[in-house]
């Protein structure tokens, strides 16, 4: 065998070893990236499932009229489920707060099932001056866990 055949065979073997090395290194990197991508997709799905179970109930005051002469407050308290899941046994209590004193002229409502996007209006017609309406909302989510939130809504 001549020297140039030996050199050609050596270079071919070296090229084959180099390509095998590159293949295995890249394959290892790709498998690591695939594992990372799978983990991220699982976390995203878990977050979406958790978001789908989320109930977010918020009050808003609409059409509020506050008479300067009689201190009459009228309007409506709009309660809406902004979440993606149904709330059950929703209990709503609203009362006005004037300075240091809480006037428990309470408006109450109980809703058995409150679907996503559903809203309910509670008429507001208190006969004395008020600065703030306090709204207490309690509900159960899909898992049966009870949640409570309190809101302070200014009237001016």
N, C-alpha and C positions, 0 to 999 in steps of 0.2 A: 504494500500500500504506500502510496506516495504521500508526501508531506501535505500537499494542498487538499487531498481527500480527508486526511486526518483533521486538518484545520476546519474544513467545511462541516465534517461530522461533529466536531467539538462545538462549533458555533451553533449548529442546529440543536444540539442537546442543550446548550446554554439558553438559547431562545425558548425552547420548550419548557425548561425549568422556570425561566422568568415569567412566561405566560401563565404557567400553573400557579406560581406564587401570586401573581396579580389577580388571577381568578379567585383564589381562596381568600385573599385579603378583601377584595371587593364583595365577595359573597358574604363574608362575615359582617362587613359594614351594612350591606343591604338587609341582612337578617336583623341586625340591631335596630336599624331604622324602622323596619316593619313591626318589630315588637313595640317600639316607642309609639308608632302611629296607631297600633291596635289599642294600646293603653289610653292614648288620648281620645280615641273614638269611644271607648267604654266610658271614660269620665264624662264626655259630652252627652252620651245617652243617659247616664245617671243624672246629670244636671237637668236635662230635658224632662225626664220622668219626675224629678223633684219639682220643677217649675209647673208641670201639668197638675200636680197636686196642690199647688199654691192657691190659697184663697186670700184675696185682698179686698176688704170691705172698707170704703171710705165715705164719709158724709160731706155734703156740699150744701151751702145755703143758696137758694135761688129766690128771685122775686122778693127780696127783703125790703119792706117799707117800715120806717121808724118814724112815727108821728112826733113832732116836736111839742105839740100842744097837749096831747093825752098820754104820751109815753107808751103808746100802743105799738107793739112789734108784730108785724104780720109777714107772711111769706111761706116758704116751704123748705123743709129739710129733705134733701135728696140723698138717699142711701143707695150705693151701687157696688156690685161685686165686680171689681176690675181683674180678678184672678182668672185662672183657667179651670178651676175646679168648683164643684158644688159645695156650698156651706149648708149645714143643717142646724136646726135649733138656734136660729139667729135671734138674739135678744137685743133690742135697741132701747136705750133710755136717754132722753134728752131733757135737760133742764137749763134754766138761765142762771147766770151769775152776774151780780151787780155789785161791783166793788169788793168788799170783804164778805158780803153775805151771799150765801147760795139760796136762791128761791127755788124750792123743790116743787115747783108747779110742773110736775114731770109729765112728759109725753112718753108713752111706752108702746112698744110693738114687738110681737113675737112672730117670726116667720119660720115655718117648719123646714122649707127647702128653698134655698136661694141660689139659683143657677148662675153661671158665668154670664156677665153682661146684663143681668137682670137688675132692675132698680125699683125702689119703693119711695113714695113721697109721703112725708108726714107734715101735715099743715102746722104752721107755727103761728099762734095768735095769743101771745101773752099780753096782759093788760097793764103792765108796769114797765118802767124803764129798765133796760138791760144793756150790759156792755158786751157780754160773752154768752154764747150757748155752749154748754158742756154736753158732749155726746159720749156715751159709754156703749160699746158694742161688744158682745160676746157671741162666739160661734164655735161649732165643731167642724173639723175638716174630715176628709175621707177616712183617715185612720181613727177618728173618734176623739182625737185630742182637742181639748177645749182651749180657746184663745180669747184674750180680752184686750181691747184697745180703748184708750180714752183720747178724745179730741177736744180742743178748745177752738171754737170758731168765733172770731170777732164780728160784731154786727155793724161796724162802721169802717 
